[in-house]
Amino acid sequence: EIVLTQSPATLSLSPGERATLSCRASQSVSRYLGWYQQKPGQAPRLLIYDASNRATGIPARFSGSGSGTDFTLTISSLEPEDFAVYYCQQRYNWPLTFGGGTKVEIK
Amino acid sequence: EVQLVESGGGLVKPGGSLRLSCAASGFTFSSYSMNWVRQAPGKGLEWVSSIDYSSTYIYYGESVKGRFTISRDNAQNSVHLQMNSLRAEDTAVYYCARVSSGGLPDWFDYWGQGTLVSVSS
């Protein structure tokens, strides 16, 4: 099973600041890495797929990068609605796995 | 508009059974693979099971293999999760999620709002 480790667990930032979230895989997942956003009481939403492609309707301030074992989700300038929990997920092989999540909270 | 609506959750005793359903609308259901993902209270996401568009390929997470069965009815635009031998650690919100193609694996591009399953005596 591929283990995804996200860091930091919590990121405390102010609106307008840049957020950088990390996801590290226990073995290479090539570029088969995605990112989801989840707000309290809501279902997750797909943000980024295949490491760097924005999903439909996702603002340009969200970007993804990386390949192999190290990946980054960057939010260039935090909007109030961006404070949430972010999960990475790999689809390189079965079982599909998620990281433990990074909570982006208001400082 | 794509809609996924889960039902069938509730309180069940350890060792009991429950059948979850997900009603889909707003897209050609028979062309897309479907999945179940769960989230224990206050915890992260855990993939449970996937079924491709034609029910040819089915996959399960290790924690549910042998106890849960995924199925779909393309005529009724629905996917189901039969859960047997339930344990306390199966307590979670169960989400139905579509993948972005008919193949597997692929990304979860639409999610339902979830249904809560509580396993307790």
gemmi code that builds the backbone of each chain (N, CA, C; Angstrom):
import gemmi

chains = {
    "A": [
        ("GLU", (0.837, -1.197, 0.000), (0.000, 0.000, 0.000), (0.873, 1.248, 0.000)),
        ("ILE", (0.510, 2.196, -0.826), (1.265, 3.458, -0.880), (0.768, 4.387, 0.221)),
        ("VAL", (1.688, 4.809, 1.063), (1.349, 5.722, 2.148), (1.655, 7.147, 1.702)),
        ("LEU", (0.687, 8.019, 1.896), (0.866, 9.449, 1.584), (0.960, 10.227, 2.888)),
        ("THR", (2.035, 10.992, 3.035), (2.256, 11.776, 4.237), (2.151, 13.250, 3.904)),
        ("GLN", (1.204, 13.928, 4.532), (1.010, 15.354, 4.275), (1.623, 16.187, 5.396)),
        ("SER", (2.183, 17.308, 4.992), (2.741, 18.237, 5.973), (2.558, 19.673, 5.497)),
        ("PRO", (2.428, 20.603, 6.461), (2.249, 20.328, 7.886), (0.832, 19.824, 8.148)),
        ("ALA", (0.571, 19.411, 9.377), (-0.785, 18.990, 9.729), (-1.723, 20.192, 9.753)),
        ("THR", (-1.206, 21.311, 10.230), (-1.977, 22.544, 10.304), (-1.123, 23.694, 9.798)),
        ("LEU", (-1.745, 24.568, 9.042), (-1.079, 25.752, 8.495), (-1.910, 26.971, 8.908)),
        ("SER", (-1.309, 27.849, 9.674), (-2.023, 29.045, 10.144), (-1.557, 30.251, 9.350)),
        ("LEU", (-2.456, 30.792, 8.558), (-2.111, 31.891, 7.663), (-3.224, 32.931, 7.648)),
        ("SER", (-2.906, 34.090, 7.110), (-3.890, 35.169, 6.986), (-4.377, 35.253, 5.547)),
        ("PRO", (-5.593, 35.764, 5.342), (-6.054, 35.980, 3.961), (-5.051, 36.814, 3.184)),
        ("GLY", (-4.843, 36.433, 1.932), (-3.879, 37.120, 1.090), (-2.503, 36.480, 1.082)),
        ("GLU", (-2.219, 35.664, 2.073), (-0.913, 34.994, 2.130), (-0.889, 33.788, 1.183)),
        ("ARG", (0.326, 33.319, 0.948), (0.548, 32.161, 0.097), (0.588, 30.906, 0.964)),
        ("ALA", (-0.082, 29.851, 0.508), (-0.084, 28.584, 1.234), (0.637, 27.530, 0.407)),
        ("THR", (1.525, 26.801, 1.061), (2.263, 25.723, 0.399), (2.070, 24.443, 1.207)),
        ("LEU", (1.417, 23.460, 0.593), (1.112, 22.195, 1.239), (1.902, 21.097, 0.563)),
        ("SER", (2.385, 20.157, 1.361), (3.234, 19.092, 0.842), (2.572, 17.728, 0.991)),
        ("CYS", (2.843, 16.860, 0.039), (2.387, 15.474, 0.078), (3.533, 14.602, -0.404)),
        ("ARG", (3.941, 13.658, 0.422), (5.051, 12.764, 0.069), (4.555, 11.332, 0.026)),
        ("ALA", (4.877, 10.626, -1.054), (4.459, 9.232, -1.229), (5.571, 8.276, -0.818)),
        ("SER", (5.171, 7.135, -0.283), (6.148, 6.140, 0.185), (6.860, 5.437, -0.973)),
        ("GLN", (6.320, 5.540, -2.177), (6.968, 5.066, -3.387), (6.448, 5.916, -4.539)),
        ("SER", (7.090, 5.830, -5.668), (6.694, 6.681, -6.776), (5.256, 6.420, -7.217)),
        ("VAL", (4.531, 7.532, -7.441), (3.185, 7.438, -8.012), (3.157, 8.129, -9.377)),
        ("SER", (4.359, 8.315, -9.956), (4.470, 9.040, -11.227), (3.804, 10.414, -11.067)),
        ("ARG", (2.815, 10.735, -11.879), (2.088, 11.987, -11.700), (0.634, 11.741, -11.318)),
        ("TYR", (0.347, 10.516, -10.838), (-1.029, 10.151, -10.509), (-1.401, 10.569, -9.094)),
        ("LEU", (-1.346, 11.872, -8.870), (-1.600, 12.443, -7.559), (-2.638, 13.551, -7.714)),
        ("GLY", (-3.635, 13.531, -6.832), (-4.663, 14.556, -6.871), (-4.821, 15.229, -5.523)),
        ("TRP", (-5.505, 16.359, -5.541), (-5.760, 17.139, -4.319), (-7.252, 17.435, -4.214)),
        ("TYR", (-7.758, 17.327, -2.974), (-9.157, 17.613, -2.688), (-9.236, 18.638, -1.558)),
        ("GLN", (-10.284, 19.433, -1.592), (-10.581, 20.390, -0.529), (-11.860, 19.935, 0.165)),
        ("GLN", (-11.857, 20.000, 1.486), (-13.072, 19.673, 2.235), (-13.336, 20.725, 3.297)),
        ("LYS", (-14.530, 21.278, 3.254), (-14.966, 22.233, 4.278), (-15.862, 21.507, 5.280)),
        ("PRO", (-15.982, 22.054, 6.499), (-16.784, 21.367, 7.531), (-18.201, 21.076, 7.066)),
        ("GLY", (-18.628, 19.826, 7.277), (-19.985, 19.430, 6.937), (-20.238, 19.241, 5.454)),
        ("GLN", (-19.183, 19.326, 4.653), (-19.341, 19.178, 3.206), (-18.548, 17.988, 2.688)),
        ("ALA", (-18.921, 17.548, 1.489), (-18.160, 16.508, 0.812), (-16.870, 17.103, 0.246)),
        ("PRO", (-15.862, 16.289, 0.037), (-14.648, 16.778, -0.617), (-14.940, 17.260, -2.040)),
        ("ARG", (-14.042, 18.108, -2.526), (-14.141, 18.620, -3.887), (-12.791, 18.444, -4.565)),
        ("LEU", (-12.799, 17.933, -5.769), (-11.560, 17.737, -6.521), (-11.010, 19.085, -6.967)),
        ("LEU", (-9.750, 19.352, -6.631), (-9.081, 20.592, -7.031), (-8.112, 20.360, -8.186)),
        ("ILE", (-7.223, 19.397, -7.980), (-6.104, 19.144, -8.884), (-6.050, 17.657, -9.190)),
        ("TYR", (-5.824, 17.314, -10.450), (-5.635, 15.908, -10.804), (-4.381, 15.759, -11.657)),
        ("ASP", (-3.827, 14.551, -11.647), (-2.582, 14.275, -12.371), (-1.507, 15.309, -12.043)),
        ("ALA", (-1.400, 15.614, -10.773), (-0.346, 16.453, -10.168), (-0.493, 17.938, -10.411)),
        ("SER", (-0.928, 18.338, -11.609), (-0.868, 19.764, -11.907), (-2.037, 20.302, -12.716)),
        ("ASN", (-3.034, 19.486, -12.991), (-4.180, 19.945, -13.779), (-5.328, 20.382, -12.877)),
        ("ARG", (-5.795, 21.609, -13.084), (-6.932, 22.074, -12.298), (-8.220, 21.432, -12.793)),
        ("ALA", (-9.048, 21.026, -11.843), (-10.351, 20.465, -12.192), (-11.272, 21.585, -12.676)),
        ("THR", (-12.379, 21.206, -13.247), (-13.328, 22.163, -13.799), (-13.790, 23.159, -12.745)),
        ("GLY", (-13.692, 24.424, -13.060), (-14.201, 25.465, -12.176), (-13.293, 25.867, -11.043)),
        ("ILE", (-12.105, 25.303, -10.971), (-11.178, 25.630, -9.885), (-10.394, 26.896, -10.243)),
        ("PRO", (-10.354, 27.870, -9.333), (-9.659, 29.136, -9.635), (-8.168, 28.951, -9.871)),
        ("ALA", (-7.615, 29.868, -10.624), (-6.202, 29.793, -11.009), (-5.244, 29.972, -9.839)),
        ("ARG", (-5.744, 30.455, -8.690), (-4.841, 30.625, -7.543), (-4.403, 29.277, -6.960)),
        ("PHE", (-5.094, 28.206, -7.356), (-4.706, 26.856, -6.943), (-3.787, 26.257, -8.010)),
        ("SER", (-2.642, 25.768, -7.595), (-1.754, 25.097, -8.532), (-1.079, 23.917, -7.859)),
        ("GLY", (-0.774, 22.915, -8.664), (-0.113, 21.719, -8.163), (1.160, 21.455, -8.939)),
        ("SER", (2.105, 20.839, -8.259), (3.358, 20.490, -8.921), (3.923, 19.221, -8.300)),
        ("GLY", (4.925, 18.662, -8.980), (5.616, 17.491, -8.462), (5.455, 16.272, -9.329)),
        ("SER", (6.253, 15.277, -9.015), (6.167, 13.983, -9.679), (6.979, 12.988, -8.859)),
        ("GLY", (6.707, 11.708, -9.072), (7.435, 10.690, -8.326), (6.913, 10.554, -6.905)),
        ("THR", (7.634, 11.104, -5.941), (7.225, 10.968, -4.536), (6.922, 12.295, -3.838)),
        ("ASP", (7.260, 13.404, -4.436), (7.086, 14.699, -3.758), (6.192, 15.637, -4.560)),
        ("PHE", (5.147, 16.116, -3.885), (4.142, 16.940, -4.536), (3.804, 18.148, -3.668)),
        ("THR", (3.372, 19.204, -4.334), (3.028, 20.440, -3.639), (1.735, 21.007, -4.192)),
        ("LEU", (0.886, 21.449, -3.277), (-0.284, 22.248, -3.636), (-0.013, 23.664, -3.155)),
        ("THR", (-0.157, 24.622, -4.052), (0.072, 26.021, -3.709), (-1.202, 26.811, -3.932)),
        ("ILE", (-1.545, 27.609, -2.931), (-2.635, 28.574, -3.066), (-1.950, 29.932, -3.047)),
        ("SER", (-1.973, 30.641, -4.150), (-1.109, 31.825, -4.319), (-1.486, 32.970, -3.379)),
        ("SER", (-2.774, 33.151, -3.151), (-3.236, 34.231, -2.269), (-4.553, 33.767, -1.651)),
        ("LEU", (-4.516, 33.473, -0.369), (-5.663, 32.859, 0.285), (-6.885, 33.771, 0.322)),
        ("GLU", (-8.004, 33.217, -0.134), (-9.289, 33.874, 0.004), (-9.993, 33.303, 1.237)),
        ("PRO", (-10.943, 34.029, 1.806), (-11.634, 33.535, 3.012), (-12.236, 32.146, 2.829)),
        ("GLU", (-12.697, 31.836, 1.620), (-13.329, 30.530, 1.387), (-12.324, 29.387, 1.228)),
        ("ASP", (-11.029, 29.694, 1.252), (-10.011, 28.657, 1.078), (-9.618, 27.989, 2.390)),
        ("PHE", (-10.092, 28.513, 3.507), (-9.726, 27.904, 4.786), (-10.539, 26.623, 4.955)),
        ("ALA", (-9.816, 25.511, 4.959), (-10.437, 24.188, 4.846), (-9.368, 23.136, 5.102)),
        ("VAL", (-9.764, 21.868, 4.946), (-8.808, 20.770, 5.017), (-8.534, 20.277, 3.597)),
        ("TYR", (-7.267, 20.001, 3.326), (-6.851, 19.553, 2.000), (-6.249, 18.153, 2.092)),
        ("TYR", (-6.675, 17.296, 1.184), (-6.188, 15.919, 1.138), (-5.536, 15.638, -0.213)),
        ("CYS", (-4.448, 14.903, -0.177), (-3.910, 14.369, -1.422), (-4.350, 12.912, -1.555)),
        ("GLN", (-4.341, 12.412, -2.785), (-4.776, 11.046, -3.066), (-4.004, 10.522, -4.262)),
        ("GLN", (-3.635, 9.242, -4.228), (-2.951, 8.645, -5.370), (-3.871, 7.648, -6.051)),
        ("ARG", (-3.739, 7.601, -7.371), (-4.475, 6.600, -8.149), (-3.490, 5.758, -8.981)),
        ("TYR", (-2.244, 5.710, -8.504), (-1.232, 4.956, -9.248), (-1.496, 3.463, -9.188)),
        ("ASN", (-1.878, 2.985, -7.968), (-2.255, 1.575, -7.883), (-3.220, 1.350, -6.728)),
        ("TRP", (-3.724, 0.098, -6.688), (-4.667, -0.277, -5.644), (-3.900, -0.764, -4.404)),
        ("PRO", (-4.400, -0.472, -3.216), (-5.610, 0.302, -2.932), (-5.373, 1.799, -3.104)),
        ("LEU", (-6.405, 2.489, -3.514), (-6.331, 3.940, -3.570), (-6.147, 4.454, -2.135)),
        ("THR", (-5.276, 5.440, -1.990), (-5.007, 5.942, -0.646), (-5.030, 7.458, -0.616)),
        ("PHE", (-5.372, 7.981, 0.552), (-5.386, 9.415, 0.816), (-4.325, 9.741, 1.860)),
        ("GLY", (-3.855, 10.974, 1.812), (-3.029, 11.465, 2.892), (-3.896, 11.821, 4.092)),
        ("GLY", (-3.250, 12.133, 5.190), (-3.958, 12.418, 6.422), (-4.586, 13.801, 6.488)),
        ("GLY", (-4.243, 14.657, 5.542), (-4.856, 15.979, 5.471), (-4.005, 17.088, 6.062)),
        ("THR", (-4.173, 18.270, 5.509), (-3.583, 19.508, 6.056), (-4.716, 20.486, 6.269)),
        ("LYS", (-4.831, 20.979, 7.489), (-5.848, 21.984, 7.784), (-5.247, 23.369, 7.603)),
        ("VAL", (-5.863, 24.163, 6.756), (-5.441, 25.556, 6.572), (-6.411, 26.412, 7.369)),
        ("GLU", (-5.888, 27.024, 8.432), (-6.742, 27.792, 9.326), (-6.355, 29.262, 9.329)),
        ("ILE", (-7.297, 30.081, 9.753), (-7.058, 31.525, 9.793), (-6.189, 31.864, 10.999)),
        ("LYS", (-5.137, 32.613, 10.724), (-4.229, 33.029, 11.783), (-4.811, 34.218, 12.554)),
    ],
    "B": [
        ("GLU", (-27.203, 18.941, -14.277), (-26.367, 19.007, -13.077), (-26.195, 17.600, -12.486)),
        ("VAL", (-24.960, 17.250, -12.239), (-24.672, 15.943, -11.632), (-25.138, 15.937, -10.182)),
        ("GLN", (-25.890, 14.918, -9.818), (-26.336, 14.763, -8.427), (-26.142, 13.318, -7.998)),
        ("LEU", (-25.630, 13.166, -6.794), (-25.475, 11.858, -6.164), (-26.109, 11.948, -4.785)),
        ("VAL", (-27.088, 11.091, -4.515), (-27.811, 11.146, -3.247), (-27.747, 9.779, -2.579)),
        ("GLU", (-27.065, 9.753, -1.436), (-26.920, 8.504, -0.681), (-28.101, 8.317, 0.265)),
        ("SER", (-28.374, 7.055, 0.559), (-29.408, 6.719, 1.532), (-29.062, 5.368, 2.155)),
        ("GLY", (-29.756, 5.045, 3.244), (-29.594, 3.736, 3.853), (-28.756, 3.700, 5.114)),
        ("GLY", (-28.176, 4.824, 5.477), (-27.375, 4.846, 6.699), (-28.243, 4.754, 7.947)),
        ("GLY", (-27.594, 4.554, 9.075), (-28.328, 4.482, 10.326), (-27.517, 3.794, 11.409)),
        ("LEU", (-28.188, 3.480, 12.498), (-27.548, 2.830, 13.641), (-27.756, 1.320, 13.545)),
        ("VAL", (-26.688, 0.578, 13.699), (-26.757, -0.883, 13.612), (-25.842, -1.478, 14.673)),
        ("LYS", (-26.189, -2.634, 15.164), (-25.376, -3.307, 16.183), (-24.178, -4.015, 15.548)),
        ("PRO", (-23.101, -4.168, 16.301), (-21.960, -4.932, 15.774), (-22.401, -6.302, 15.292)),
        ("GLY", (-21.881, -6.690, 14.136), (-22.266, -7.951, 13.529), (-23.455, -7.837, 12.598)),
        ("GLY", (-24.106, -6.697, 12.605), (-25.279, -6.490, 11.770), (-24.941, -6.114, 10.339)),
        ("SER", (-25.998, -5.877, 9.580), (-25.863, -5.559, 8.159), (-26.613, -4.279, 7.826)),
        ("LEU", (-26.170, -3.661, 6.736), (-26.811, -2.448, 6.244), (-26.545, -2.377, 4.748)),
        ("ARG", (-27.497, -1.825, 4.011), (-27.303, -1.652, 2.567), (-27.442, -0.176, 2.229)),
        ("LEU", (-26.362, 0.384, 1.716), (-26.377, 1.767, 1.281), (-26.715, 1.842, -0.198)),
        ("SER", (-27.386, 2.913, -0.571), (-27.702, 3.160, -1.972), (-27.290, 4.565, -2.354)),
        ("CYS", (-27.009, 4.741, -3.626), (-26.663, 6.052, -4.155), (-27.429, 6.230, -5.460)),
        ("ALA", (-28.305, 7.218, -5.481), (-29.078, 7.519, -6.678), (-28.386, 8.613, -7.463)),
        ("ALA", (-28.133, 8.339, -8.731), (-27.400, 9.281, -9.578), (-28.309, 9.915, -10.617)),
        ("SER", (-28.019, 11.160, -10.941), (-28.764, 11.854, -11.985), (-27.901, 12.941, -12.598)),
        ("GLY", (-28.295, 13.409, -13.783), (-27.596, 14.503, -14.430), (-26.442, 14.088, -15.316)),
        ("PHE", (-26.244, 12.799, -15.495), (-25.191, 12.316, -16.396), (-25.546, 10.897, -16.845)),
        ("THR", (-24.835, 10.411, -17.841), (-25.075, 9.076, -18.360), (-24.413, 8.066, -17.428)),
        ("PHE", (-25.178, 7.614, -16.459), (-24.652, 6.786, -15.371), (-23.894, 5.564, -15.887)),
        ("SER", (-24.411, 4.923, -16.908), (-23.826, 3.665, -17.390), (-22.450, 3.856, -18.025)),
        ("SER", (-21.994, 5.093, -18.170), (-20.688, 5.362, -18.777), (-19.594, 5.637, -17.755)),
        ("TYR", (-19.940, 5.679, -16.485), (-18.980, 6.090, -15.464), (-18.804, 5.039, -14.376)),
        ("SER", (-17.574, 4.927, -13.906), (-17.288, 4.082, -12.756), (-17.688, 4.817, -11.480)),
        ("MET", (-18.005, 4.025, -10.455), (-18.506, 4.608, -9.214), (-17.747, 4.039, -8.021)),
        ("ASN", (-17.816, 4.771, -6.909), (-17.005, 4.410, -5.751), (-17.720, 4.740, -4.447)),
        ("TRP", (-17.223, 4.125, -3.384), (-17.599, 4.511, -2.028), (-16.327, 4.898, -1.274)),
        ("VAL", (-16.413, 6.035, -0.593), (-15.318, 6.543, 0.233), (-15.929, 6.872, 1.591)),
        ("ARG", (-15.223, 6.562, 2.676), (-15.791, 6.843, 3.991), (-14.882, 7.736, 4.809)),
        ("GLN", (-15.485, 8.313, 5.842), (-14.759, 9.223, 6.729), (-15.275, 9.027, 8.142)),
        ("ALA", (-14.441, 8.437, 8.979), (-14.797, 8.271, 10.387), (-14.890, 9.651, 11.049)),
        ("PRO", (-15.663, 9.767, 12.109), (-15.850, 11.071, 12.768), (-14.530, 11.723, 13.144)),
        ("GLY", (-14.310, 12.934, 12.642), (-13.094, 13.676, 12.946), (-11.829, 13.159, 12.295)),
        ("LYS", (-11.961, 12.215, 11.367), (-10.786, 11.600, 10.741), (-10.708, 11.936, 9.257)),
        ("GLY", (-9.737, 11.343, 8.592), (-9.519, 11.582, 7.174), (-10.354, 10.662, 6.293)),
        ("LEU", (-10.064, 10.728, 5.003), (-10.805, 9.976, 4.003), (-10.197, 8.593, 3.804)),
        ("GLU", (-11.060, 7.602, 3.596), (-10.611, 6.233, 3.332), (-11.406, 5.674, 2.163)),
        ("TRP", (-10.711, 5.276, 1.111), (-11.366, 4.627, -0.015), (-11.887, 3.253, 0.420)),
        ("VAL", (-13.121, 2.923, -0.007), (-13.750, 1.666, 0.399), (-13.845, 0.681, -0.767)),
        ("SER", (-14.443, 1.140, -1.887), (-14.701, 0.201, -2.968), (-14.951, 0.947, -4.273)),
        ("SER", (-14.659, 0.283, -5.388), (-14.883, 0.854, -6.717), (-15.488, -0.192, -7.633)),
        ("ILE", (-16.324, 0.266, -8.571), (-16.927, -0.619, -9.572), (-16.888, 0.109, -10.907)),
        ("ASP", (-16.455, -0.567, -11.958), (-16.381, 0.115, -13.241), (-17.767, 0.196, -13.881)),
        ("TYR", (-17.851, 0.837, -15.023), (-19.146, 1.155, -15.626), (-19.979, -0.087, -15.947)),
        ("SER", (-19.308, -1.206, -16.234), (-20.021, -2.414, -16.659), (-20.056, -3.499, -15.589)),
        ("SER", (-19.573, -3.170, -14.392), (-19.488, -4.136, -13.279), (-18.481, -5.252, -13.543)),
        ("THR", (-17.609, -5.067, -14.512), (-16.607, -6.081, -14.827), (-15.468, -6.066, -13.809)),
        ("TYR", (-15.066, -4.863, -13.426), (-13.944, -4.713, -12.494), (-14.452, -4.130, -11.180)),
        ("ILE", (-14.125, -4.822, -10.094), (-14.556, -4.419, -8.757), (-13.358, -4.518, -7.827)),
        ("TYR", (-13.209, -3.524, -6.966), (-12.081, -3.480, -6.052), (-12.568, -3.099, -4.655)),
        ("TYR", (-11.850, -3.609, -3.649), (-12.185, -3.315, -2.253), (-10.936, -2.965, -1.466)),
        ("GLY", (-11.122, -2.112, -0.464), (-10.058, -1.884, 0.488), (-9.909, -3.095, 1.392)),
        ("GLU", (-8.700, -3.272, 1.935), (-8.434, -4.455, 2.757), (-9.330, -4.533, 3.986)),
        ("SER", (-9.667, -3.392, 4.545), (-10.431, -3.375, 5.789), (-11.880, -3.841, 5.609)),
        ("VAL", (-12.363, -3.881, 4.365), (-13.762, -4.273, 4.129), (-13.891, -5.512, 3.250)),
        ("LYS", (-12.768, -5.973, 2.715), (-12.806, -7.119, 1.808), (-13.402, -8.332, 2.501)),
        ("GLY", (-14.332, -8.993, 1.822), (-14.991, -10.167, 2.389), (-16.229, -9.850, 3.204)),
        ("ARG", (-16.409, -8.572, 3.529), (-17.583, -8.169, 4.324), (-18.522, -7.254, 3.546)),
        ("PHE", (-17.967, -6.432, 2.672), (-18.767, -5.477, 1.896), (-18.833, -5.936, 0.443)),
        ("THR", (-19.960, -5.615, -0.204), (-20.139, -5.926, -1.625), (-20.704, -4.720, -2.341)),
        ("ILE", (-20.019, -4.276, -3.375), (-20.495, -3.167, -4.183), (-21.223, -3.735, -5.410)),
        ("SER", (-22.268, -3.041, -5.838), (-22.990, -3.446, -7.031), (-23.616, -2.211, -7.656)),
        ("ARG", (-24.073, -2.340, -8.887), (-24.721, -1.218, -9.548), (-25.856, -1.716, -10.410)),
        ("ASP", (-26.804, -0.827, -10.647), (-27.939, -1.112, -11.513), (-28.009, 0.031, -12.525)),
        ("ASN", (-27.496, -0.203, -13.706), (-27.457, 0.867, -14.710), (-28.850, 1.246, -15.205)),
        ("ALA", (-29.795, 0.348, -15.111), (-31.171, 0.671, -15.513), (-31.825, 1.624, -14.517)),
        ("GLN", (-31.416, 1.531, -13.259), (-31.980, 2.367, -12.203), (-31.059, 3.515, -11.807)),
        ("ASN", (-29.919, 3.652, -12.492), (-28.951, 4.716, -12.184), (-28.577, 4.730, -10.702)),
        ("SER", (-28.216, 3.588, -10.199), (-27.892, 3.501, -8.783), (-26.713, 2.569, -8.523)),
        ("VAL", (-26.040, 2.853, -7.432), (-24.949, 1.998, -6.965), (-25.225, 1.682, -5.493)),
        ("HIS", (-24.821, 0.494, -5.079), (-25.152, 0.032, -3.743), (-23.910, -0.498, -3.025)),
        ("LEU", (-23.984, -0.479, -1.705), (-22.931, -1.079, -0.902), (-23.599, -1.928, 0.173)),
        ("GLN", (-23.492, -3.235, 0.034), (-24.007, -4.160, 1.042), (-22.914, -4.364, 2.072)),
        ("MET", (-23.235, -4.033, 3.315), (-22.249, -4.100, 4.386), (-22.687, -5.152, 5.401)),
        ("ASN", (-21.901, -6.196, 5.538), (-22.195, -7.279, 6.494), (-21.128, -7.321, 7.576)),
        ("SER", (-21.424, -8.033, 8.639), (-20.475, -8.209, 9.750), (-19.881, -6.880, 10.186)),
        ("LEU", (-20.740, -5.913, 10.401), (-20.278, -4.561, 10.709), (-19.576, -4.502, 12.062)),
        ("ARG", (-18.574, -3.637, 12.130), (-17.756, -3.447, 13.331), (-17.827, -1.992, 13.754)),
        ("ALA", (-17.448, -1.738, 14.979), (-17.449, -0.356, 15.478), (-16.583, 0.545, 14.600)),
        ("GLU", (-15.491, -0.004, 14.093), (-14.573, 0.810, 13.277), (-15.113, 1.115, 11.878)),
        ("ASP", (-16.283, 0.565, 11.540), (-16.929, 0.926, 10.280), (-17.786, 2.185, 10.423)),
        ("THR", (-17.896, 2.687, 11.641), (-18.656, 3.919, 11.868), (-18.029, 5.067, 11.095)),
        ("ALA", (-18.822, 5.689, 10.234), (-18.291, 6.736, 9.358), (-19.412, 7.348, 8.534)),
        ("VAL", (-19.117, 8.471, 7.940), (-19.947, 8.988, 6.851), (-19.478, 8.309, 5.579)),
        ("TYR", (-20.412, 7.738, 4.844), (-20.088, 7.048, 3.598), (-20.512, 7.929, 2.427)),
        ("TYR", (-19.532, 8.237, 1.585), (-19.775, 9.052, 0.411), (-19.798, 8.184, -0.846)),
        ("CYS", (-20.733, 8.475, -1.702), (-20.749, 7.938, -3.054), (-20.001, 8.936, -3.931)),
        ("ALA", (-19.123, 8.454, -4.772), (-18.339, 9.358, -5.618), (-18.223, 8.798, -7.027)),
        ("ARG", (-18.385, 9.678, -7.997), (-18.199, 9.294, -9.395), (-16.738, 9.500, -9.769)),
        ("VAL", (-16.214, 8.667, -10.655), (-14.905, 8.983, -11.221), (-15.122, 9.626, -12.574)),
        ("SER", (-14.073, 10.254, -13.063), (-14.200, 11.119, -14.235), (-14.193, 10.367, -15.558)),
        ("SER", (-14.308, 9.027, -15.492), (-14.375, 8.248, -16.728), (-15.047, 6.912, -16.427)),
        ("GLY", (-15.110, 6.060, -17.452), (-15.668, 4.726, -17.238), (-14.648, 3.749, -16.713)),
        ("GLY", (-13.370, 4.180, -16.747), (-12.307, 3.266, -16.346), (-11.955, 3.403, -14.884)),
        ("LEU", (-11.077, 2.561, -14.433), (-10.572, 2.588, -13.062), (-9.068, 2.323, -13.082)),
        ("PRO", (-8.298, 2.925, -12.165), (-8.767, 3.989, -11.280), (-8.765, 5.349, -11.980)),
        ("ASP", (-9.522, 6.258, -11.413), (-9.528, 7.617, -11.929), (-9.942, 8.553, -10.797)),
        ("TRP", (-10.031, 9.811, -11.074), (-10.270, 10.801, -10.021), (-11.744, 10.907, -9.660)),
        ("PHE", (-11.990, 11.219, -8.372), (-13.355, 11.374, -7.876), (-13.817, 12.796, -8.175)),
        ("ASP", (-14.581, 12.971, -9.247), (-14.902, 14.336, -9.651), (-16.236, 14.847, -9.118)),
        ("TYR", (-17.128, 13.970, -8.705), (-18.375, 14.390, -8.058), (-18.640, 13.492, -6.866)),
        ("TRP", (-19.147, 14.110, -5.793), (-19.400, 13.411, -4.547), (-20.825, 13.697, -4.084)),
        ("GLY", (-21.428, 12.714, -3.408), (-22.684, 12.970, -2.735), (-22.420, 13.653, -1.395)),
        ("GLN", (-23.468, 13.911, -0.657), (-23.338, 14.571, 0.643), (-23.082, 13.597, 1.783)),
        ("GLY", (-23.188, 12.321, 1.500), (-22.832, 11.313, 2.488), (-24.011, 10.832, 3.318)),
        ("THR", (-23.857, 9.617, 3.837), (-24.837, 9.045, 4.756), (-24.080, 8.440, 5.928)),
        ("LEU", (-24.561, 8.689, 7.137), (-23.857, 8.285, 8.348), (-24.239, 6.868, 8.750)),
        ("VAL", (-23.226, 6.057, 8.954), (-23.402, 4.699, 9.479), (-22.772, 4.653, 10.868)),
        ("SER", (-23.551, 4.275, 11.854), (-23.060, 4.156, 13.231), (-23.215, 2.713, 13.673)),
        ("VAL", (-22.120, 2.110, 14.107), (-22.136, 0.726, 14.568), (-21.869, 0.737, 16.071)),
        ("SER", (-22.895, 0.407, 16.830), (-22.774, 0.461, 18.284), (-23.832, -0.431, 18.920)),
        ("SER", (-23.480, -0.987, 20.070), (-24.443, -1.829, 20.792), (-25.288, -0.983, 21.743)),
    ],
}
model = gemmi.Model(1)
for chain_id, residues in chains.items():
    chain = gemmi.Chain(chain_id)
    for i, (resn, *xyz) in enumerate(residues, 1):
        res = gemmi.Residue()
        res.name, res.seqid = resn, gemmi.SeqId(i, " ")
        for name, pos in zip(("N", "CA", "C"), xyz):
            atom = gemmi.Atom()
            atom.name, atom.element = name, gemmi.Element(name[0])
            atom.pos, atom.b_iso = gemmi.Position(*pos), 0.0
            res.add_atom(atom)
        chain.add_residue(res)
    model.add_chain(chain)
structure = gemmi.Structure()
structure.add_model(model)
structure.setup_entities()
